[in-house]
Amino acid sequence: MKFSEVYEVKRANDQEWFDPILSHDTRLFIDPLLIESYPDPPFNDARQLLQEFFDFAFREAAATTWSDTNPRFRRLLSMLVFPEVKELCLGYTARSAEGLGGSKQVARLIAEGIYDSLAAGIDSLERFEEVALLKDNIGADRISDMTANILRRQLAEYTLAVCRRNRVRVERFHFPKGFFNFKTVRWEPLEIELPVNPLAPVRRAVLLVPKQLLQKLPSINYKDFGDYLSQTHNEELRDEFGLDVKEGLDKPSIIEIAKRKWGWVKEYVLRFPVRSRGPYDLGRDPSKLYRWYSAGVAFGQSNPLPEPKPTSDADFVGFIDELIDWFKRGVEGSGLWRLLWNDNGPPKDERSAQALFFAVTHGYCRMNNIDITPEAETGRGPVDFKFSNGFARRVHVEVKLASNRKLEHGVTVQVPTYMQADQVQHGRVVVVAHYEELRDAVANRLRIWLRQVRGVDLQGIVVSAVKPPSASRSRRRR
């Protein structure tokens, strides 16, 4: 559900705050460059604060050596720890930082980027997000987290103002890392009243952000820098680095170029006041990052399930099967397949299919007092969805793409293992296929794989998200 739905806020078209989906992260990020053109309080001095923070970090790094036994170095690392700001409901779940050891390891990556800069004679950054050009694994989510941590107090003040205007109930929250104190060189706690996210697995606040600050990627990013290099420094790349730009530049090459040719980075960055893309167009939503939810909910509201409320264990399992079949009919016969494809051609990823499944089904579940728990919120859930009505009535549902290379393992090992561990007897694997040949092949394989499963009731359903032939192509065939 969206924030406005949970708190019954009637949004006017001119309201500038982003209305987050509280059950799923929207894959947008705070773009620091957009803050420069956002003059209203409490963000009117936000860009200056961001730059001051990283200028300070550069001075600290320049004044100390890299050593875990050095208290000043440890203080620098503590300064650069930026936990994921889950209160925003933005970004990616299952962050790659988990594989890196979490935000403390990311702090080391940022510190390495700063020390690499100093070693290359760079004593400051024009804009702090340039650090992403100096170190791998610092992408859009990291930049957004850095920004949100440093501006947490401003985001909290903005959210509270929105809540007061719309009479949204708030509670008091404590943030151990609320704001950075330059005098004490440490993060200070912050207590402030904020709305609660009732769909989060733990007690968690909601932070709102202006729509004008959101983009798919930070304006300064390595892909765009690589394109800039290909367009403006083609000959030098070939002569000095032995690189053929026709084959494209990979990220390690771009990072190495940035370290050795910082003047090129300055050229690139200075062009951005003119070249900035502006905020992401949420109204048109060209990448379908947001409108899947409204489309899924609209389908559910206009296509009520004919099944009566489940009154027995068998009815409950049958009801979940009907939900899955309703999702299948929506994708295959009511145009929801469009939300599983990007506008520019390629299919969307597995998380998009899972999100659409949730949007279609959660309304039915709410009306029938059935709990649907999306495990994707943590990125570490054993299965995608758990449907339950008390302890005895439970069904696990996994939503995967036919193109998933681990599909067989998921069907034959992963889902049965977690079903048995959770003492759940009934499970379903919903496989979404974007292409005809893959759809037909997976349908055959799925039957074979399911025969290997013992001890639980696990069934598979294939959903076709194949693009139908266009009217013009149909006419040509006739």
Sequence and secondary structure as in RCSB ss.txt:
>XXXX:A:sequence
MKFSEVYEVKRANDQEWFDPILSHDTRLFIDPLLIESYPDPPFNDARQLLQEFFDFAFREAAATTWSDTNPRFRR
LLSMLVFPEVKELCLGYTARSAEGLGGSKQVARLIAEGIYDSLAAGIDSLERFEEVALLKDNIGADRISDMTANI
LRRQLAEYTLAVCRRNRVRVERFHFPKGFFNFKTVRWEPLEIELPVNPLAPVRRAVLLVPKQLLQKLPSINYKDF
GDYLSQTHNEELRDEFGLDVKEGLDKPSIIEIAKRKWGWVKEYVLRFPVRSRGPYDLGRDPSKLYRWYSAGVAFG
QSNPLPEPKPTSDADFVGFIDELIDWFKRGVEGSGLWRLLWNDNGPPKDERSAQALFFAVTHGYCRMNNIDITPE
AETGRGPVDFKFSNGFARRVHVEVKLASNRKLEHGVTVQVPTYMQADQVQHGRVVVVAHYEELRDAVANRLRIWL
RQVRGVDLQGIVVSAVKPPSASRSRRRR
>XXXX:A:secstr
 BHHHHTT    TT  B   BTTS BS EE HHHHTT  STTSTTHHHHHHHHHHHHHHHHHTS S TT HHHHH
HHHHT     GGG BS SS GGGGGTSHHHHHHHHHHHHHHHHHTT    SSGGGGGGTSTT  HHHHHHHHHHH
THHHHHHHHHHHHHHTT   EEEEEEEEEEETTTTEEEEEEEEE B TTSSS  B    BGGGEESS SS HHHH
HHHHHHH HHHHHHHH   GGG   HHHHHHHHHH HHHHHHHHHTHHHH   S  TTT TT SSHHHHHHHHHH
HHS   S    SHHHHHHHHHHHHHHHHHHHHHSSGGGGGB TTSSB  HHHHHHHHHHHHHHHHHHTT EEEEG
GGTS  SSSEEEEETTTEEEEEEEEETT TTHHHIIIIIHHHHHHHTT  EEEEEEEESSHHHHHHHHHHHHHHH
HT  SSEEEEEEEE      HHHHHHH 
